[in-house]
Amino acid sequence: MKKHLQHDLDDLKKDILTMGSLVEESINKAIASLVHRRPELASEVSAGDEAIDRKELAIEDKCLKMLALHQPVAGDLRFIIGCIKVNNDLERMGDHAQAIAERATYLATHAPIEAQIDFQRMVVKVQSMVKRGLDALVNLDAELARAVSREDDEVDAYHKQMFAELQDLMRRDADTVERAVHTLSVVRHLERIADLATNIAEDIVFMVEGEVIRHHSTEPSRSTRFPNGRAR
């Protein structure tokens, strides 16, 4: 029984990493379609979203079957539960990438707005969080996962700054309102992708250490540990 479980766990890890690669590619294409004003890339993102949805359902089904057939405990149980959560977060990332691609298609056909926003730094930070989060997943690296979760505040600060600047621009120039609204939507979707990367990082810590670090509770004394797969 243990041998069959290990085989299924190895297959599950491969599937979740494949899902991660699909989503990361979708996010990068959506951002490239926006930054480089390439609507054809946005079309590729929309076309690829169906594959992400199918993969998400297949992984969820595999996890539920493993729970029913193998009745895993301790670290194996945490890993499967963590994969269910990561799988869902990855699919939601894909949805946000598609939404960014839709906004990029509109913005590519209109003149760029003139606003003092540090959009590039936010994009780089979000892409880095996604990549490093997936690296932490590949290697089940709790230390790297914790580092990723700490970066979310920086993205929130970028989001707040750009929201204020774009809001001010709309007050000053009514002609920019529609383009600014689309840009605000992009910024919001990027911020949500960073939130989901943080969720995944927290799930990795749970997988590896059995420790819940949600809500920025990173001190061991404030978090909940699950030794041997049981809540305490």
Secondary structure in CASP SS format (residue, H / E / C, confidence):
PFRMAT SS
TARGET T0000
AUTHOR 0000-0000-0000
METHOD secondary structure of the structure
MODEL  1
M C 1.00
K H 1.00
K H 1.00
H H 1.00
L H 1.00
Q H 1.00
H H 1.00
D H 1.00
L H 1.00
D H 1.00
D H 1.00
L H 1.00
K H 1.00
K H 1.00
D H 1.00
I H 1.00
L H 1.00
T H 1.00
M H 1.00
G H 1.00
S H 1.00
L H 1.00
V H 1.00
E H 1.00
E H 1.00
S H 1.00
I H 1.00
N H 1.00
K H 1.00
A H 1.00
I H 1.00
A H 1.00
S H 1.00
L H 1.00
V H 1.00
H C 1.00
R C 1.00
R C 1.00
P H 1.00
E H 1.00
L H 1.00
A H 1.00
S H 1.00
E H 1.00
V H 1.00
S H 1.00
A H 1.00
G H 1.00
D H 1.00
E H 1.00
A H 1.00
I H 1.00
D H 1.00
R H 1.00
K H 1.00
E H 1.00
L H 1.00
A H 1.00
I H 1.00
E H 1.00
D H 1.00
K H 1.00
C H 1.00
L H 1.00
K H 1.00
M H 1.00
L H 1.00
A H 1.00
L H 1.00
H H 1.00
Q C 1.00
P C 1.00
V C 1.00
A H 1.00
G H 1.00
D H 1.00
L H 1.00
R H 1.00
F H 1.00
I H 1.00
I H 1.00
G H 1.00
C H 1.00
I H 1.00
K H 1.00
V H 1.00
N H 1.00
N H 1.00
D H 1.00
L H 1.00
E H 1.00
R H 1.00
M H 1.00
G H 1.00
D H 1.00
H H 1.00
A H 1.00
Q H 1.00
A H 1.00
I H 1.00
A H 1.00
E H 1.00
R H 1.00
A H 1.00
T H 1.00
Y H 1.00
L H 1.00
A C 1.00
T C 1.00
H C 1.00
A C 1.00
P C 1.00
I C 1.00
E C 1.00
A C 1.00
Q C 1.00
I C 1.00
D C 1.00
F H 1.00
Q H 1.00
R H 1.00
M H 1.00
V H 1.00
V H 1.00
K H 1.00
V H 1.00
Q H 1.00
S H 1.00
M H 1.00
V H 1.00
K H 1.00
R H 1.00
G H 1.00
L H 1.00
D H 1.00
A H 1.00
L H 1.00
V H 1.00
N H 1.00
L C 1.00
D C 1.00
A H 1.00
E H 1.00
L H 1.00
A H 1.00
R H 1.00
A H 1.00
V H 1.00
S H 1.00
R H 1.00
E C 1.00
D H 1.00
D H 1.00
E H 1.00
V H 1.00
D H 1.00
A H 1.00
Y H 1.00
H H 1.00
K H 1.00
Q H 1.00
M H 1.00
F H 1.00
A H 1.00
E H 1.00
L H 1.00
Q H 1.00
D H 1.00
L H 1.00
M H 1.00
R H 1.00
R H 1.00
D C 1.00
A H 1.00
D H 1.00
T H 1.00
V H 1.00
E H 1.00
R H 1.00
A H 1.00
V H 1.00
H H 1.00
T H 1.00
L H 1.00
S H 1.00
V H 1.00
V H 1.00
R H 1.00
H H 1.00
L H 1.00
E H 1.00
R H 1.00
I H 1.00
A H 1.00
D H 1.00
L H 1.00
A H 1.00
T H 1.00
N H 1.00
I H 1.00
A H 1.00
E H 1.00
D H 1.00
I H 1.00
V H 1.00
F H 1.00
M H 1.00
V H 1.00
E H 1.00
G C 1.00
E E 1.00
V E 1.00
I C 1.00
R H 1.00
H H 1.00
H H 1.00
S C 1.00
T C 1.00
E C 1.00
P H 1.00
S H 1.00
R H 1.00
S C 1.00
T E 1.00
R E 1.00
F C 1.00
P H 1.00
N H 1.00
G H 1.00
R C 1.00
A C 1.00
R C 1.00
END
